[in-house]
Each structure stands twice: as structure tokens, then as C-alpha cells.
Amino acid sequence: MHPYSLLRPLLFRCDPERAHGLALAALRLAQASGAAGLLARRQPAVSPALRQSLLGHEFPNPVGLAAGFDKDAAVPEGMAALGFGFVEVGTVTPRPQAGNPRPRLFRYPAERSLQNALGFNNRGLAAMRLRLTRLAEHRRSTPAALRTPIGVNLGKGRDTPPQSALDDYRALLEGLGDLADYLVVNLSSPNTPGLRDLQNEAFVRDLLAVARAVTSTPVLVKLSPDLEPAAAGDLAAAAVDAGAAGIVATNTSTDYALLSGARAFGGLSGRVLQTKSRQVCAAIARRLHAASGAVLISVGGIDTAAEAYARLRAGASLVQVYTALIYAGPALPRQINRELLALLAQDGMTQITQAIGADL
């Protein structure tokens, strides 16, 4: 029996945000004590078969941590030590904000899903820049083979009116571009009023023009699962045409019919999102198939190696997990990677790149 199966009932007695805080505290302790680095060296979740060169960096495996878990870049090295091939921190906004009133995070264990209305609670751009600067200084002494790519997810402030949203993103792109391996502009969270209204071709083109002007760091666009798949494909293609390095699909859903008993606020994540997110991933992959170099990161309902493998075969280059980590525990990324290797061998493949887009 894995130790987490014993610990989870105790954690689930806590309020979900308190349990999340306890997990972050444990990871901070492991990171500060050096235990995280020792774990990464002794149990690397690395195989030549899983490695890819994307976005100008080496990704040791295709399984990443989605934005939202480590909002303030407190434990990126701790998460990497668990076996993630890349870590996305944030969402960060230009100014600190507390987010929505509590309670704002709810578990649905039977469905292995969550509902959150957090609202981009974070310490803001200045604090994020300070943490990432310290991380960059520390990583200078880390062997290149042990460096995990770090992405930063960017969002407009809750109180920023739509007509000023571009200014928020400009400040974030300028302020963090030199410290991230890639950046993600989040236009799809349901928890910031008016944010999803920015999911249109005109705004995306204007935003990417700003990005090209202020940073050379690859910029991806994160889209909603509630777009019709064809519309998501169209918007993704327009974003790449305007200069996006790729797409992250998808965010949480406001389709509350997916989950019996769901409250009519916030966004759903986890297994209830699996089918919808997979459909949007496949539609975007078909549209981007001819776009040389465009990266598709699939997220939403991925909780097994089989599901991760299905997204890769559908055309995603990378996948991310978050909600599944709450239910399966810290062994999940290594487990998925081990099983991905077995699935590759079963299909007679020696490299993960052979599987990507195999079903297109």
C-alpha cells in the first residue's frame, strides 16, 4: 500500500485549501532541506525514450504540473523532484490579490474531480519575479540534465477593466519574460469576471503583437474547454498564425451538467472534464498539425498513463496534471511515466515522438 493512501483520508478531513497549504509546506521543507534534490538524483523520472526538445528547451518527460498548484513559484524544484518533466507556476497577476471569498474549493472524491472559484489568488508580479530570480541563481549550479523547464501562467487582474487587459499582460510579459522558459497567457479561467470575453481572434492577435515586441520567450495561449471544438481549433490556428508558440488546452469548465451536485459557480476539473478536454485537444491538434513547431499541451482530466497516451497520440506534445495529483498522490508523475514507457514498448515504439500525432 502506498503511504499516500494512508495519508489521504486525514488530508481529506481538512478544508481543501488548508490541505493544499499543508502539501506546499511539506514540499517547501523538502526543497529547503535538499531532500527534493536528492530524490531527483536517486529516482530520476527520465528515460531517453521520453525526452523531447521543445520551445528551445529539453523536456525530460512529457508529464507536467499544470498551473494553479504552485501559484507563487514556492516549490518548483520540489515538484520537479516528484518526477514532473516540467512545472508551470502561477497564475500570476500584476498586483497581489486575495481571490474570491471562501469557501471556494470543493472536492468530489467519487468523481475524482474538483470545483474551484479561487480567482487568481497570488502575491503578484513583484513577488513572482523575486522568487524566479532566486530560482535562476540556484539553478546555475544545477547540472543541465537535472533542470526542469519552468513555465509561468499570466492573468489579468480581477479589477482591471477589459479595455486595460492588454496593459496587464504587457506588464507581466515584460516583467517575467527573462525568467521563464515559456509563458502562458491565460484567457480562459472562469473565475475572473470578463476574462473569457478575451478569447477572440482580435484580442489574441493584439496580445501576441505585444508579446513579440517585449519578449523573445515562447508564449502559449490557454483556452477553455467550453469552446466548441471547431471554434477552439480556429482560435488556436489564429493564435499560432499571430506568433504563439503553441496552445494549452484546456482550463476548467463551467458546464455544471458534467457533475451532479455541482455548485453554479467557478470551474470544474478532474475526471468529469476528461471527454470534453480530449475532444478540444483533438480538434486543435488537427488544425495545428501543419503548423511547424507549434506545441500543444493537453490538460484536463488526465489521471492515468492511458489517458496521457491518448492525448499524445491525438497530437499533444506534452500533458499536464493537477486534480489527479490530489487523489492519486505524489507518486503519480513517476507512475505515468513508467507506464508510458510500457505503452510505447507495447506499440513497438522507441521514442515518445513516434506516438505524438499517431492517430491524426
TATABEL-V137001 format. One record per pair of residues at least 24 apart in sequence whose ideal C-beta (glycine too) atoms are under 8 Angstrom apart, sorted by sequence separation. I is the first residue (numbers start at 1). J is the second residue. If there is no record, write none. Layout:
[[I/J] [I/J]]
//
This chain:
[[61/85] [64/88] [67/91] [97/121] [128/152] [152/176] [199/223] [219/243] [220/244] [223/247] [225/249] [276/300] [277/301] [303/327] [60/85] [97/122] [199/224] [219/244] [220/245] [221/246] [222/247] [223/248] [225/250] [276/301] [277/302] [303/328] [59/85] [96/122] [185/211] [219/245] [220/246] [221/247] [222/248] [223/249] [224/250] [225/251] [250/276] [274/300] [275/301] [289/315] [59/86] [93/120] [96/123] [97/124] [152/179] [218/245] [220/247] [221/248] [222/249] [223/250] [224/251] [225/252] [226/253] [250/277] [273/300] [274/301] [288/315] [96/124] [152/180] [183/211] [196/224] [199/227] [218/246] [220/248] [222/250] [223/251] [225/253] [226/254] [249/277] [273/301] [274/302] [308/336] [91/120] [93/122] [95/124] [151/180] [154/183] [222/251] [224/253] [226/255] [272/301] [274/303] [278/307] [285/314] [286/315] [303/332] [92/122] [94/124] [95/125] [150/180] [151/181] [152/182] [153/183] [154/184] [225/255] [250/280] [271/301] [281/311] [285/315] [305/335] [91/122] [93/124] [94/125] [96/127] [150/181] [151/182] [152/183] [153/184] [154/185] [155/186] [204/235] [208/239] [212/243] [249/280] [250/281] [269/300] [270/301] [284/315] [285/316] [305/336] [309/340] [90/122] [92/124] [93/125] [149/181] [151/183] [152/184] [154/186] [162/194] [183/215] [211/243] [249/281] [269/301] [271/303] [278/310] [282/314] [304/336] [305/337] [308/340] [92/125] [149/182] [151/184] [153/186] [161/194] [165/198] [201/234] [205/238] [209/242] [270/303] [274/307] [278/311] [281/314] [282/315] [305/338] [306/339] [155/189] [158/192] [183/217] [185/219] [187/221] [188/222] [190/224] [201/235] [204/238] [208/242] [209/243] [281/315] [305/339] [309/343] [50/85] [120/155] [158/193] [162/197] [182/217] [183/218] [184/219] [185/220] [187/222] [188/223] [200/235] [204/239] [208/243] [249/284] [281/316] [304/339] [305/340] [92/128] [156/192] [162/198] [181/217] [182/218] [183/219] [184/220] [185/221] [186/222] [187/223] [188/224] [199/235] [208/244] [278/314] [40/77] [45/82] [120/157] [155/192] [166/203] [173/210] [177/214] [178/215] [180/217] [181/218] [182/219] [183/220] [184/221] [185/222] [187/224] [201/238] [205/242] [247/284] [305/342] [306/343] [45/83] [90/128] [120/158] [165/203] [169/207] [173/211] [177/215] [182/220] [184/222] [204/242] [305/343] [45/84] [89/128] [119/158] [156/195] [177/216] [178/217] [317/356] [37/77] [40/80] [43/83] [45/85] [155/195] [166/206] [170/210] [174/214] [177/217] [204/244] [312/352] [316/356] [36/77] [40/81] [166/207] [169/210] [173/214] [174/215] [247/288] [315/356] [36/78] [39/81] [156/198] [169/211] [173/215] [246/288] [313/355] [315/357] [39/82] [136/179] [312/355] [313/356] [314/357] [31/75] [36/80] [37/81] [132/176] [135/179] [166/210] [170/214] [312/356] [313/357] [315/359] [36/81] [313/358] [314/359] [315/360] [24/70] [28/74] [31/77] [35/81] [125/171] [129/175] [133/179] [173/219] [309/355] [313/359] [314/360] [27/74] [28/75] [31/78] [125/172] [129/176] [132/179] [247/294] [249/296] [253/300] [27/75] [30/78] [68/116] [128/176] [132/180] [225/273] [232/280] [236/284] [240/288] [245/293] [246/294] [247/295] [249/297] [250/298] [252/300] [20/69] [245/294] [246/295] [247/296] [248/297] [249/298] [250/299] [251/300] [24/74] [28/78] [31/81] [68/118] [71/121] [72/122] [125/175] [129/179] [226/276] [229/279] [233/283] [237/287] [241/291] [244/294] [245/295] [246/296] [247/297] [249/299] [250/300] [24/75] [27/78] [30/81] [71/122] [72/123] [125/176] [225/276] [229/280] [232/283] [233/284] [236/287] [237/288] [240/291] [246/297] [248/299] [249/300] [27/79] [225/277] [232/284] [236/288] [271/323] [227/280] [229/282] [230/283] [233/286] [234/287] [269/322] [270/323] [271/324] [229/283] [233/287] [237/291] [240/294] [269/323] [270/324] [72/127] [73/128] [225/280] [229/284] [72/128] [74/131] [223/280] [270/327] [73/131] [77/135] [72/131] [73/132] [76/135] [92/152] [97/157] [236/296] [77/138] [87/148] [89/150] [92/153] [97/158] [190/251] [223/284] [73/135] [86/148] [87/149] [88/150] [89/151] [90/152] [91/153] [92/154] [93/155] [95/157] [97/159] [188/250] [189/251] [190/252] [85/148] [86/149] [87/150] [88/151] [89/152] [90/153] [91/154] [92/155] [93/156] [94/157] [182/245] [188/251] [189/252] [190/253] [84/148] [85/149] [86/150] [87/151] [88/152] [89/153] [90/154] [91/155] [93/157] [184/248] [190/254] [86/151] [88/153] [90/155] [93/158] [186/251] [94/160] [80/148] [289/357] [120/189] [151/220] [153/222] [77/148] [120/191] [246/317] [289/360] [76/148] [119/191] [120/192] [248/320] [285/357] [118/191] [119/192] [76/150] [94/168] [117/191] [286/360] [93/168] [116/191] [191/266] [220/295] [225/300] [285/360] [190/266] [191/267] [73/150] [94/171] [190/267] [218/295] [220/297] [94/172] [189/267] [73/152] [93/172] [92/172] [94/175] [67/151] [92/176] [17/102] [20/105] [60/145] [68/153] [17/103] [58/144] [67/153] [17/104] [64/151] [15/103] [17/105] [60/148] [16/105] [58/147] [15/105] [16/106] [59/149] [16/107] [58/149] [100/191] [57/149] [99/191] [55/149] [90/184] [12/107] [86/181] [91/186] [88/184] [90/186] [12/109] [16/114] [91/189] [46/145] [44/146] [41/146] [40/146] [37/146] [67/184] [67/186] [57/181] [56/181] [57/182] [55/181] [55/182] [116/252] [115/259] [113/259] [115/262] [111/259] [115/263] [117/265] [118/266] [117/266] [116/266] [117/267] [108/259] [115/266] [116/267] [115/267] [108/261] [115/268] [116/269] [108/262] [114/268] [115/269] [67/222] [113/268] [114/269] [113/269] [114/270] [106/263] [113/270] [112/270] [113/271] [111/270] [112/271] [113/272] [111/271] [113/273] [111/272] [56/218] [104/266] [108/270] [55/218] [108/272] [55/245] [55/246] [112/303] [114/323] [113/323] [112/323] [112/324] [114/326] [112/327] [109/327] [107/326] [86/318] [88/320] [64/297] [66/299] [85/318] [55/295] [54/295] [63/308] [62/308] [82/330] [85/333] [82/331] [84/333] [62/312] [83/333] [82/333] [83/334] [82/334] [85/337] [69/322] [64/318] [66/320] [68/322] [83/337] [62/317] [63/318] [64/319] [65/320] [66/321] [67/322] [62/318] [63/319] [64/320] [65/321] [66/322] [69/325] [62/319] [63/320] [64/321] [65/322] [63/321] [59/318] [65/325] [54/317] [54/318] [52/317] [52/318] [65/333] [63/333] [61/333] [63/336] [63/337] [61/337] [63/340] [62/340] [61/340] [50/337] [45/333] [45/334] [47/337] [50/340] [62/352] [43/334] [50/341] [61/352] [45/337] [49/341] [47/341] [49/344] [52/352] [49/350] [51/352] [52/353] [49/351] [50/352] [49/352] [8/327] [8/329] [7/329] [4/328] [5/329] [4/329] [4/330] [2/329] [4/331] [2/331]]
//
